[in-house]
């Protein structure tokens, strides 16, 4: 994959120098007329690596979340509608791979080597942490991958098995922590010069790396107890890492994106500004993504407690509407704003079984919101509000509200996590709390688990309020829409004290379901579901989508009785590295080696990755 380096460096000369908000960080070459690997410094490579790594992770998070039951899309809405009912799609498998390898991984080794040579230990540490973060994503998604032989001189690198990648990432994470703990000569470029994720805050990097360590060790929960370096489940190490990780939301590793159509855009073909949220790029600016009934119910009536979560108004989209006498009683109204209901994906009455849901249109002559269908069963689909939103800087619109036909009468709010300036949560105190709660609960320490669980729920709300306050401060008119109104301390207190249960009735299901609410659009949702084998007693309100069992193509990809366990490799590996991909199949339990390419089997999606198994 050595050729990848020349591809990315040739593209970099197209970057401009006008992005002041990101400190001109995509111009990584000291001589833009003659870009080369040698002329790019370690500090100027870092933000470029961070940008493409985060994009790879966020694109994977959105695509995997679409298949984990909280979001769907309108009927026949391309790849991601299919993914939402477990009709696995090859087209979903390429982007994260490309953005990691072509945009980030190919630059990390050179950055690391130059940093070590200069004794710039903070940059060396960050390089190790990011390499572990990116390759762990690859094994989460694909199972096996070139790792030790990747991005080197070999254009067709050999594959490593999942255990090698997994343990290698844990080792690199520990190495990164050792480097970050070192002092760095003040005469060298400070980490702040290249780091836009944490602003050069070394202490925050150390806390985040420890959270990643806890996260990665937790995924070994199917293994026998022992030392994590041997691939065993190590509860002691998890708790020790958490004690060194985030202790409050001020320790969060978070990217606060901006609504800015800067002249610095990515150079991998999308040509979009580097400032805004990746989830806006793939979800928020696009049509028809809708909340499911499972997520809706978990937000409005968690565990049947009958108390609505204050996050519900901020996550579930709203539309501007005129209330009529036949409006369903279940719809929540706030003035002329009405909140979406959730799409039923699991019952025998699920709308997508009869060809829905359909996307609503808006036409004043037709009375406002309407469904373009002659089927009586579909006319009620106006109750679903999509999470499309807008932007002022990027799209030059008047605010963040999407207007379905350009008029104020057709306004939609979007959702908290998928707006142009929505934050990217790389790792949070809330996640740390939920990991701690799970470990303690499984050890029988219910009291300690409940304290961590409760702290995690509150932390999720507190961290959301940072962006909610920012949006309203930037545009006071947004406060008229309930989706943007910050949560009050009384709302938060009432919910955490009355809406999530007590220590006496705490369950693993409550912990993991609250965790998925707090980690919206995260690969960790899929990771947790795999670790606990998609247990409907643990993931509250979740079931395999009903339409899956009625769709022949979906049943080929994920046969009845199996689950969505991995992505197939992207087409580039099939086309250019097929021999090595086929060879690694000999080390993969469940691989059908009678085929010319085991990874292209219809049901390859159901093969467990290494950490999601009892394989030693």
Beta strands, then each sheet from edge to edge (+ up, - down):
strand 1: 71-73
strand 2: 253-255
strand 3: 289-291
strand 4: 318-320
strand 5: 333-334
strand 6: 337-339
strand 7: 361-363
strand 8: 368-370
strand 9: 402-403
strand 10: 411-412
strand 11: 424-427
sheet 1: 1+ 3-
sheet 2: 2+ 11-
sheet 3: 4+ 6- 5+
sheet 4: 7+ 8-
sheet 5: 9+ 10-
end
